[in-house]
Amino acid sequence: MSRPLGWRTRGAVVLLGLALASLLAAWTGMPLAVAGFLLLAGLVAAGFALLGRGLASMARRLARGRRPVVRLAVANLGRPGAPTVPVAVALGIGLTLLVAVGVVGRSATSHVAATLPTQTPSVVALNVPPPDGIGLSERLSALPGVGRVETAPFLHARISRLDGIAITEADAPRSVGWAVRGDRGLSWRDRPAATDRIVAGSWWPEGYTGPPLASLDAQVARRLGLAVGDSLTLALASGPLTATVANLRRIDWTRLDLDFPVLLSPFPEPPPHSLVTAVWSSPEAVPAVEAAVTQAIPQAPTIRVAEVLDTLGSTVQTVRGLLDGLSAVALGAAAVVLLGAIASSARRRLQDMAILHALGIGRRSMVQAVVLEFVLLGAAVAAVAVPLGWAGGAAVVASLADGAPLPGGAVPLAAFLGTVTHDGGGRSRAGGLAAATGRDAAAAQRCAVRLTHRPVRPFPPPG
């Protein structure tokens, strides 16, 4: 039996974990998110540790009055020094991560490949002069295959103050650095779009002409510490503009829709700006749309969104591969723990098998008992880890994209069967232990004599 870790070793492990957590928080710029993730990981590990202890306690109660093979397998789960708890923790964390990553990866791939092409515009035209906006929209709407045309005003601005505090002095997290560093595109709108989801405050009245109001992305505003009623100062080419935050919107950026993190109320006198025109059409109509834009406004560049989706799909596949590799490492660690548990208990198992062999239990039954032991442990852990990983992956998908599809039952079913099969792979290792026992028949007889206090008849080598 292995010795328990000393206080120095435990202290070193804790200090190493705190150092890694601090580095991760500094690198991501999201200390609260890192702390929440580590707390959740700790709770998951503690939960699987309790599961392992519960299985061991239950095994000690159930290891009576059953078939010898089943009784031996169940008893091994609850005996002192059994690796039930460490294997349950390592396997549970690895399997939970594997299922969560699988759900997120398959959902992201399906979202990019199937959902986005039906939601995103086909062509986007930039730098459209305001006087030509209405004429271009009418011309594009008349083309065959064009379903919808939207036009929005567009200008570049930079956030200079957050509720009166200069942006250089504000503690803006790195996760929203894209919104506060450099120029950002913004627009204004009289009425909310059909896809706008207001989560705080209210939209300004139709035809509003009062002091400037702003509608912000709820996630960006929360991380910047802004709420309804706070002020936001923008540096425009025509001079600074201070607007009061009127409402917060939840924006699904995965839709690649014509949306902006900052929307302003309409200007009585708009500053110099251009227009952005988005066209939803069939793939066959894309060349005609581009030709119409080029003919009407030669200086307006066009973007094919399909090419952006191809790049996005490649990025998603790369990230999914990295996450799958991380899951494989976690499962590999669980396999190492499982092998280490078998190796550390090899001597005890040899002694037990020798005694059982002397009592007339053959090699096949001993192998079945060892395999059944780890199959029962793997099935119990998988029954908890698979639904937990599925729920975690679904929560991540729901927080990133509204209405993103979730994969079917293939991911959890494959993870469950793979776990049981993996733990059942201990048959060859158990067979090796049994074979080693059978090669030492004399030792087995001596063990039986000490156990029963009486000689036993010689028995043939196991075949």
C-alpha positions as CSV (number, residue, x, y, z in Angstrom):
1,M,0.0,0.0,0.0
2,S,1.4,3.4,-0.9
3,R,2.2,5.9,1.8
4,P,0.0,9.0,2.2
5,L,1.4,12.3,1.0
6,G,3.1,14.4,3.7
7,W,2.2,17.9,4.5
8,R,5.2,19.2,2.6
9,T,4.2,17.5,-0.6
10,R,0.6,18.7,-0.2
11,G,1.8,22.2,0.5
12,A,4.0,22.2,-2.6
13,V,1.1,20.9,-4.7
14,V,-1.2,23.7,-3.4
15,L,1.4,26.4,-4.0
16,L,2.0,25.1,-7.5
17,G,-1.7,25.1,-8.3
18,L,-2.0,28.7,-7.0
19,A,0.9,29.8,-9.1
20,L,-0.5,28.2,-12.2
21,A,-3.9,29.8,-11.5
22,S,-2.3,33.2,-11.1
23,L,-0.4,32.9,-14.4
24,L,-3.7,31.8,-16.1
25,A,-5.6,34.8,-14.7
26,A,-2.8,37.2,-15.7
27,W,-2.6,35.7,-19.2
28,T,-6.4,35.7,-19.9
29,G,-7.1,39.0,-18.2
30,M,-10.2,37.4,-16.7
31,P,-9.5,36.7,-13.0
32,L,-13.1,36.1,-12.0
33,A,-13.7,33.7,-14.9
34,V,-10.5,31.8,-14.0
35,A,-11.5,31.7,-10.3
36,G,-14.9,30.5,-11.3
37,F,-13.5,27.8,-13.5
38,L,-11.1,26.6,-10.9
39,L,-13.8,26.6,-8.3
40,L,-16.1,24.6,-10.6
41,A,-13.2,22.1,-11.3
42,G,-12.6,21.7,-7.6
43,L,-16.2,21.0,-6.9
44,V,-16.3,18.5,-9.8
45,A,-13.2,16.8,-8.4
46,A,-14.7,16.8,-4.9
47,G,-17.9,15.4,-6.2
48,F,-16.2,12.5,-7.9
49,A,-14.1,11.9,-4.7
50,L,-17.4,11.6,-2.8
51,L,-18.7,9.3,-5.5
52,G,-15.7,7.1,-5.1
53,R,-16.1,6.9,-1.4
54,G,-19.8,6.2,-1.7
55,L,-19.0,3.4,-4.2
56,A,-16.5,1.9,-1.8
57,S,-18.9,2.1,1.1
58,M,-21.7,0.6,-0.9
59,A,-19.4,-2.2,-2.1
60,R,-18.6,-3.2,1.4
61,R,-22.4,-3.6,2.1
62,L,-23.2,-5.5,-1.1
63,A,-20.3,-7.9,-1.1
64,R,-22.3,-10.6,0.6
65,G,-24.4,-13.5,-0.6
66,R,-23.6,-13.2,-4.3
67,R,-21.8,-15.3,-6.9
68,P,-18.1,-15.7,-6.1
69,V,-16.9,-13.7,-9.1
70,V,-19.3,-10.8,-8.4
71,R,-18.7,-10.9,-4.7
72,L,-14.9,-10.7,-5.2
73,A,-15.2,-7.8,-7.7
74,V,-17.5,-5.8,-5.5
75,A,-15.4,-6.5,-2.4
76,N,-12.3,-5.3,-4.1
77,L,-13.9,-1.9,-4.7
78,G,-14.5,-1.4,-1.0
79,R,-11.4,-3.0,0.6
80,P,-8.8,-0.8,2.4
81,G,-6.3,0.6,0.0
82,A,-8.5,0.1,-3.0
83,P,-7.9,2.7,-5.8
84,T,-11.6,3.5,-6.1
85,V,-11.4,7.1,-5.1
86,P,-8.3,8.2,-7.2
87,V,-9.6,6.3,-10.2
88,A,-13.1,7.8,-9.9
89,V,-11.6,11.4,-9.6
90,A,-9.2,11.0,-12.6
91,L,-11.7,9.2,-14.8
92,G,-14.6,11.4,-13.9
93,I,-12.8,14.7,-14.6
94,G,-11.3,13.3,-17.9
95,L,-14.7,12.0,-19.1
96,T,-16.6,15.1,-18.1
97,L,-14.1,17.2,-20.0
98,L,-14.3,14.9,-23.0
99,V,-18.1,15.0,-23.3
100,A,-18.2,18.8,-22.7
101,V,-15.6,19.4,-25.4
102,G,-17.4,17.0,-27.8
103,V,-20.7,18.7,-27.3
104,V,-19.2,22.2,-27.8
105,G,-17.1,21.1,-30.8
106,R,-19.9,19.3,-32.7
107,S,-22.3,22.2,-32.0
108,A,-19.8,24.8,-33.2
109,T,-19.0,22.8,-36.3
110,S,-22.7,22.3,-37.1
111,H,-23.5,26.0,-36.4
112,V,-20.8,27.2,-38.8
113,A,-21.6,24.6,-41.5
114,A,-25.4,24.5,-41.4
115,T,-26.9,27.3,-39.4
116,L,-24.8,30.4,-40.3
117,P,-25.1,30.1,-44.1
118,T,-28.9,30.5,-43.7
119,Q,-28.6,33.5,-41.3
120,T,-25.7,35.6,-42.4
121,P,-25.8,38.0,-45.4
122,S,-24.3,36.8,-48.6
123,V,-22.5,40.1,-49.6
124,V,-21.6,43.2,-47.6
125,A,-20.8,46.5,-49.4
126,L,-18.8,49.1,-47.5
127,N,-18.2,52.9,-47.8
128,V,-21.5,53.5,-49.6
129,P,-22.1,57.3,-49.8
130,P,-25.3,58.3,-48.0
131,P,-26.9,59.9,-51.1
132,D,-26.5,56.7,-53.0
133,G,-27.9,54.4,-50.2
134,I,-31.5,54.4,-51.1
135,G,-30.9,53.9,-54.9
136,L,-28.5,51.1,-54.3
137,S,-30.9,49.3,-52.0
138,E,-33.7,49.5,-54.5
139,R,-31.5,48.3,-57.3
140,L,-30.2,45.3,-55.3
141,S,-33.7,44.4,-54.1
142,A,-34.9,44.1,-57.7
143,L,-32.3,41.5,-58.6
144,P,-33.5,37.8,-58.9
145,G,-32.5,35.7,-55.9
146,V,-32.2,38.6,-53.5
147,G,-34.3,38.1,-50.4
148,R,-33.4,41.0,-48.2
149,V,-31.3,44.2,-48.2
150,E,-30.4,46.2,-45.1
151,T,-28.5,49.5,-44.9
152,A,-27.0,51.0,-41.7
153,P,-25.1,54.2,-41.1
154,F,-21.5,53.6,-40.1
155,L,-18.7,55.7,-38.7
156,H,-15.5,55.2,-36.7
157,A,-15.2,56.3,-33.1
158,R,-13.1,55.6,-30.1
159,I,-14.3,55.2,-26.5
160,S,-12.5,57.8,-24.5
161,R,-14.4,57.9,-21.1
162,L,-16.4,55.4,-19.1
163,D,-18.9,57.3,-16.8
164,G,-16.5,60.2,-16.7
165,I,-13.3,58.2,-16.1
166,A,-10.7,58.4,-18.8
167,I,-10.3,55.0,-20.6
168,T,-6.5,55.1,-19.9
169,E,-7.3,55.2,-16.1
170,A,-10.2,52.7,-16.2
171,D,-9.6,49.1,-15.3
172,A,-10.8,47.6,-18.5
173,P,-10.3,43.8,-18.6
174,R,-8.3,42.3,-21.5
175,S,-11.3,40.3,-22.7
176,V,-13.0,43.5,-23.9
177,G,-9.8,45.2,-25.2
178,W,-11.1,44.9,-28.7
179,A,-13.9,47.3,-27.8
180,V,-11.9,50.1,-26.1
181,R,-8.5,50.0,-27.9
182,G,-8.4,51.9,-31.2
183,D,-11.3,52.9,-33.4
184,R,-14.6,50.9,-33.4
185,G,-17.4,51.0,-35.8
186,L,-20.7,52.2,-34.5
187,S,-24.1,53.2,-35.9
188,W,-27.4,54.7,-34.9
189,R,-31.0,53.4,-35.2
190,D,-34.4,54.8,-34.6
191,R,-36.1,51.5,-33.7
192,P,-34.7,48.2,-32.4
193,A,-34.2,45.4,-34.9
194,A,-36.2,42.2,-34.8
195,T,-33.2,40.4,-33.4
196,D,-32.4,42.9,-30.6
197,R,-32.9,41.4,-27.2
198,I,-33.0,44.2,-24.5
199,V,-32.0,42.8,-21.1
200,A,-31.9,46.1,-19.2
201,G,-33.4,49.5,-19.7
202,S,-35.7,50.5,-22.6
203,W,-35.4,51.7,-26.1
204,W,-35.7,55.4,-26.8
205,P,-39.1,56.7,-28.2
206,E,-39.7,56.7,-31.9
207,G,-38.6,60.0,-33.5
208,Y,-36.4,60.8,-30.4
209,T,-34.4,64.1,-30.9
210,G,-33.2,64.7,-27.3
211,P,-29.7,64.4,-25.7
212,P,-27.6,61.4,-27.1
213,L,-28.5,58.0,-25.8
214,A,-26.6,54.7,-26.3
215,S,-27.5,51.1,-26.5
216,L,-24.6,48.8,-25.5
217,D,-23.7,45.1,-25.8
218,A,-24.7,43.7,-22.4
219,Q,-21.6,41.6,-22.1
220,V,-19.2,44.4,-23.0
221,A,-21.0,46.8,-20.6
222,R,-20.9,44.4,-17.7
223,R,-17.2,43.9,-18.1
224,L,-16.6,47.6,-18.4
225,G,-18.6,48.3,-15.3
226,L,-21.3,50.2,-17.1
227,A,-25.0,50.1,-16.3
228,V,-28.2,51.9,-17.5
229,G,-27.9,55.6,-16.6
230,D,-24.1,55.7,-16.8
231,S,-22.4,57.9,-19.4
232,L,-20.2,56.9,-22.3
233,T,-17.9,59.4,-24.1
234,L,-16.9,58.8,-27.7
235,A,-14.2,60.5,-29.6
236,L,-15.6,61.3,-33.1
237,A,-13.9,63.0,-36.0
238,S,-16.2,65.9,-35.4
239,G,-15.4,66.1,-31.7
240,P,-16.3,64.3,-28.4
241,L,-19.8,63.0,-27.8
242,T,-21.2,62.0,-24.4
243,A,-24.2,59.7,-24.4
244,T,-26.2,58.2,-21.6
245,V,-26.7,54.4,-21.6
246,A,-30.4,53.8,-22.2
247,N,-30.4,50.1,-22.5
248,L,-28.3,46.9,-22.8
249,R,-28.7,44.4,-25.5
250,R,-27.7,40.7,-25.7
251,I,-26.0,40.3,-29.1
252,D,-25.4,36.9,-30.7
253,W,-22.1,37.7,-32.5
254,T,-22.1,34.1,-33.9
255,R,-24.9,35.1,-36.3
256,L,-22.5,37.6,-38.1
257,D,-25.5,39.9,-38.5
258,L,-25.4,43.6,-39.2
259,D,-24.9,44.7,-35.6
260,F,-22.7,46.9,-33.5
261,P,-21.5,46.9,-29.9
262,V,-22.5,50.6,-29.6
263,L,-25.7,52.0,-31.1
264,L,-26.7,55.6,-30.7
265,S,-30.0,57.4,-30.9
266,P,-30.5,59.3,-34.2
267,F,-28.6,62.5,-34.6
268,P,-30.6,65.7,-35.5
269,E,-27.6,66.5,-37.7
270,P,-25.7,63.3,-38.5
271,P,-21.9,63.7,-38.5
272,P,-19.9,62.7,-41.6
273,H,-20.4,59.0,-42.2
274,S,-20.8,56.3,-44.8
275,L,-23.3,53.4,-45.2
276,V,-23.0,49.7,-44.9
277,T,-25.3,47.6,-47.1
278,A,-25.9,43.9,-46.4
279,V,-27.6,41.6,-48.9
280,W,-29.1,38.3,-48.3
281,S,-29.4,36.3,-51.5
282,S,-28.9,32.8,-53.0
283,P,-25.4,31.7,-53.8
284,E,-26.2,31.9,-57.5
285,A,-27.1,35.6,-57.2
286,V,-23.9,36.7,-55.5
287,P,-22.0,37.6,-58.7
288,A,-24.9,39.7,-59.9
289,V,-25.0,41.5,-56.6
290,E,-21.3,42.3,-56.7
291,A,-21.6,43.5,-60.3
292,A,-24.5,45.8,-59.4
293,V,-22.6,47.3,-56.5
294,T,-19.5,47.8,-58.6
295,Q,-21.5,49.4,-61.5
296,A,-23.4,51.7,-59.2
297,I,-20.6,52.7,-56.8
298,P,-17.1,51.7,-58.1
299,Q,-15.4,52.9,-54.9
300,A,-17.5,50.7,-52.6
301,P,-15.7,47.4,-51.8
302,T,-17.7,44.2,-51.4
303,I,-17.1,41.2,-49.1
304,R,-18.3,37.7,-49.8
305,V,-19.4,36.3,-46.4
306,A,-19.0,32.7,-47.7
307,E,-15.3,33.2,-47.7
308,V,-15.4,34.5,-44.1
309,L,-17.4,31.4,-43.1
310,D,-14.8,29.2,-44.7
311,T,-12.1,30.8,-42.7
312,L,-14.2,30.7,-39.6
313,G,-14.9,27.0,-40.2
314,S,-11.2,26.2,-40.5
315,T,-10.6,28.1,-37.2
316,V,-13.3,26.2,-35.4
317,Q,-11.8,22.9,-36.7
318,T,-8.4,23.9,-35.4
319,V,-9.7,25.0,-32.0
320,R,-11.7,21.8,-31.8
321,G,-8.6,19.7,-32.5
322,L,-6.8,21.5,-29.7
323,L,-9.6,20.9,-27.3
324,D,-9.8,17.2,-28.4
325,G,-6.1,17.0,-27.7
326,L,-6.6,18.4,-24.2
327,S,-9.4,15.9,-23.6
328,A,-7.1,13.1,-24.8
329,V,-4.4,14.3,-22.3
330,A,-7.0,14.2,-19.5
331,L,-8.1,10.7,-20.4
332,G,-4.5,9.7,-20.8
333,A,-3.9,10.9,-17.2
334,A,-6.9,8.9,-16.1
335,A,-5.5,5.8,-17.9
336,V,-2.1,6.4,-16.1
337,V,-3.9,6.5,-12.8
338,L,-5.8,3.3,-13.6
339,L,-2.6,1.5,-14.6
340,G,-0.8,2.9,-11.6
341,A,-3.6,1.6,-9.3
342,I,-3.3,-1.8,-10.8
343,A,0.5,-1.8,-10.6
344,S,0.6,-0.5,-7.0
345,S,-1.8,-3.3,-5.9
346,A,-0.1,-6.0,-8.0
347,R,1.6,-7.7,-5.0
348,R,-1.6,-7.7,-2.9
349,R,-3.5,-9.1,-5.9
350,L,-1.0,-11.8,-6.4
351,Q,-1.3,-12.9,-2.8
352,D,-5.1,-12.8,-3.0
353,M,-5.1,-14.8,-6.2
354,A,-2.7,-17.4,-4.8
355,I,-5.1,-17.9,-1.8
356,L,-8.1,-18.1,-4.1
357,H,-6.3,-20.5,-6.4
358,A,-5.5,-22.7,-3.5
359,L,-9.2,-22.6,-2.5
360,G,-10.1,-23.9,-6.0
361,I,-11.0,-20.7,-7.9
362,G,-9.5,-21.0,-11.4
363,R,-7.6,-18.4,-13.4
364,R,-10.6,-17.5,-15.6
365,S,-12.8,-16.6,-12.6
366,M,-10.0,-14.4,-11.1
367,V,-9.6,-12.6,-14.4
368,Q,-13.4,-12.1,-14.6
369,A,-13.4,-10.7,-11.1
370,V,-10.7,-8.1,-11.8
371,V,-12.2,-7.1,-15.1
372,L,-15.7,-6.8,-13.5
373,E,-14.3,-4.7,-10.7
374,F,-13.0,-2.0,-13.1
375,V,-16.1,-2.3,-15.4
376,L,-18.4,-1.6,-12.5
377,L,-16.2,1.4,-11.4
378,G,-16.1,2.8,-14.9
379,A,-19.8,2.4,-15.5
380,A,-20.6,4.1,-12.2
381,V,-18.3,7.0,-12.9
382,A,-19.6,7.3,-16.5
383,A,-23.2,7.3,-15.4
384,V,-22.4,10.6,-13.5
385,A,-19.7,12.1,-15.7
386,V,-21.5,11.8,-19.1
387,P,-24.7,13.7,-18.1
388,L,-22.5,16.3,-16.2
389,G,-20.3,16.8,-19.3
390,W,-23.3,17.1,-21.5
391,A,-24.9,19.7,-19.3
392,G,-21.7,21.7,-19.1
393,G,-21.2,21.6,-22.8
394,A,-24.9,22.7,-23.4
395,A,-24.5,25.6,-21.0
396,V,-21.4,26.8,-22.8
397,V,-23.2,26.5,-26.2
398,A,-26.2,28.4,-24.8
399,S,-24.0,31.2,-23.5
400,L,-22.1,31.6,-26.8
401,A,-24.9,31.3,-29.4
402,D,-28.6,31.6,-29.2
403,G,-30.4,28.6,-30.7
404,A,-27.2,26.8,-31.7
405,P,-27.9,23.1,-32.4
406,L,-26.8,20.5,-29.9
407,P,-25.5,17.1,-31.1
408,G,-27.6,14.0,-30.6
409,G,-26.9,11.2,-28.3
410,A,-23.9,9.9,-30.2
411,V,-21.4,11.8,-28.1
412,P,-22.6,10.7,-24.6
413,L,-23.2,7.1,-25.8
414,A,-19.8,6.8,-27.4
415,A,-18.2,8.3,-24.2
416,F,-20.1,5.9,-22.0
417,L,-19.3,2.8,-24.0
418,G,-15.7,3.9,-24.5
419,T,-15.2,4.3,-20.7
420,V,-16.7,0.9,-19.9
421,T,-14.6,-0.8,-22.7
422,H,-11.5,1.1,-21.6
423,D,-11.8,-0.1,-18.0
424,G,-12.7,-3.6,-19.2
425,G,-9.4,-3.6,-21.1
426,G,-7.8,-4.6,-17.8
427,R,-8.5,-8.3,-18.8
428,S,-5.0,-8.8,-20.2
429,R,-3.4,-7.2,-17.2
430,A,-5.5,-9.3,-14.9
431,G,-4.7,-12.4,-16.9
432,G,-1.0,-11.6,-16.4
433,L,-1.5,-11.5,-12.7
434,A,-3.4,-14.8,-12.7
435,A,-0.7,-16.4,-14.9
436,A,2.0,-15.2,-12.4
437,T,-0.1,-16.8,-9.6
438,G,-0.4,-20.1,-11.5
439,R,3.4,-20.3,-12.0
440,D,3.9,-20.3,-8.3
441,A,1.7,-23.2,-7.1
442,A,3.9,-24.0,-4.1
443,A,3.4,-20.4,-2.8
444,A,-0.3,-20.8,-3.3
445,Q,-0.4,-24.0,-1.3
446,R,1.6,-22.4,1.5
447,C,-0.8,-19.4,1.6
448,A,-3.7,-21.8,1.7
449,V,-2.1,-23.8,4.6
450,R,-1.6,-20.6,6.6
451,L,-5.2,-19.5,5.8
452,T,-7.0,-22.7,6.7
453,H,-4.5,-24.2,9.2
454,R,-4.7,-27.5,7.5
455,P,-2.9,-29.1,4.5
456,V,-4.6,-29.2,1.2
457,R,-4.4,-31.7,-1.6
458,P,-2.0,-30.9,-4.5
459,F,-3.8,-29.3,-7.4
460,P,-2.9,-29.3,-11.1
461,P,-1.5,-26.1,-12.6
462,P,-4.2,-23.9,-14.0
463,G,-4.9,-24.5,-17.6
